[in-house]
Amino acid sequence: MRNVVSVGVLLALLVGVSLLPPDTSLQEVEATASLKACVPPRYPPLVTGDPDKPGIDIELLRAVAERMDVSLLISENRAMGRDFNPRNWNLNRAQCQVIAGGVVDSDQTRSFLETGPAYADTGWAIISPAPLASIEGLSVGTLALVSGLDRIGLASFLRTQNATARVVASPDALVAAIADGTLDAGVTEAMLATKLAAENGWTIAWAPPGLGRYNLVFGLWKGDITLKRAIEGAFAELSADGTIAAILDRYGAAPID
Amino acid sequence: MSGVRKRQRRSPLMVQLGGLYGLWLREVKRAFRDRGQLVGGVSRPILWVLILGIGLNPYFRGEVYGEVTFVVPFTYLQFIFPAVIALNIMFTSVQSAVSVIWDREFGFLREVLVSPLSRATVLLGKILGGTTVAVLHGSLVLVLARFADVSLTFTDVLKALGLMTLLAFALTSLGVVIANRIRSFEGFGIFSNAVILPLYFTSSSIFPLDPALSRAQTRIVYPDWLVTIVEYNPLTYAVDSLRGVLINYNQFAPWTGIAVMVVACVVLFSIALYDFRRA
């Protein structure tokens, strides 16, 4: 009997230890009563810059912050929309605890960041004014922006299709080039592609599955486990009461057929 | 004759199996009555995961997006977690072999050896007992999975238990090999620590040989002699296969760990049996 009690006490000790907070990330958010997020200035429909309809990621983060009983501080980072290399964005812990606006749950992202819960699917999608049988030999604009999608895979795919690839800097530039016939089609992240296609009455299709489909997530700094758990908890509540579905609906983030 | 009960004769196989069970049960019961061993089984994961893991975790996390020395899909706590399971198994397995010295010292071994049990059965019973206790001690670390942010599915746990059993069997056999060569308790304690700690520290348990680096690059990051020792240490592959199952990260081909452990089980048990027959 004494042995059973000893084993029970030691197990209870281990369970107790496993409930201790492994880091101070949540404590920091609670101490300042604010959750800081870094986003690109514009990445529709995730970040729009429109105060009335600020974007899916901004609205989701607001809802999460509200559940955590803290305020949301948005820090716009211009480099996020401009530069391919995350190192050049110079994002650090002092600026934000969450990175949003098109972060995908890929191996590359997970090598640098913790990832929060998934709220939508994404991947490379092709938009064009008319349905395309293939993009072979066409002139294609690529708009990568912030997402951690496989750019090397996309470049290889375009090469195998003998497509002429042209990198564009913004959604407006992509739309303008397709509209004036400079480009035959555009390749970008699926949610953005859905929005651009809907606005312009164009067609949209997934790029080949070999290029990968991913979940859209929020990025957190590696090792920030307590904050990640708090955000996951808030997300579970928001998912259960239909808030996430309502936000996605409002922005017409419909899945691609 | 009518008043004399006929004793049922048990088949030789049943005699061996009954003896095997008895010896296994004795080892397990003795381990659970030994509070010191139990406390050690709990304090090791607490110290290594809670203190060392938390203490070093900030030095391995990214501070600027995209700027980390090694691009690795885990935190330091997650990285060290499977290694602490291996550590708990190592200590318990090797220490459980001290019972061989104990049994020899107090005459129990002599009594068992004159029984109808074969020496292989006696040895297997002791090693299986030690293996069971070591796997249980290794499983204690799994309680800290939530703390280390390691998500485990039922299948992951089953696979991990399989690997832990192979590792524990090989290490308990190693402990018996040591116990057969060292005749005193004190000598065994010192010698087993001299084996356990170097094996553990050179098994890539507390630092990774990054798989993103080529062999040549690895030898630039770390001194040549250290890389060689790590690559020749069989425990490296056991820890690596546990990492593959628990945090989905392998530095070597996933099958290597299983192959190394199976070979270690066969070789070390054979050596232990050879020594045991000669003793």
Interface residues (C-beta under 8 A of the other chain):
Chain A: N3 S6 V7 L10 L11 L13 L14 V15 V17 S18 L19 L20 P22 D23 N85 P86 R87 N88 W89 N90 L91 N92 R93 I99 D107 R110 S111 F112 L113 G219 W221 K222 G223 I225 K228
Chain B: F32 R33 R35 L38 V39 G41 V42 P45 I46 L50 G53 I54 N57 P58 F60 R61 G62 E63 V64 Y65 G66 E67 V68 V71 V72 P73 T75 Y76 L77 L140 V143 L144 A145 R146 F147 A148 D149
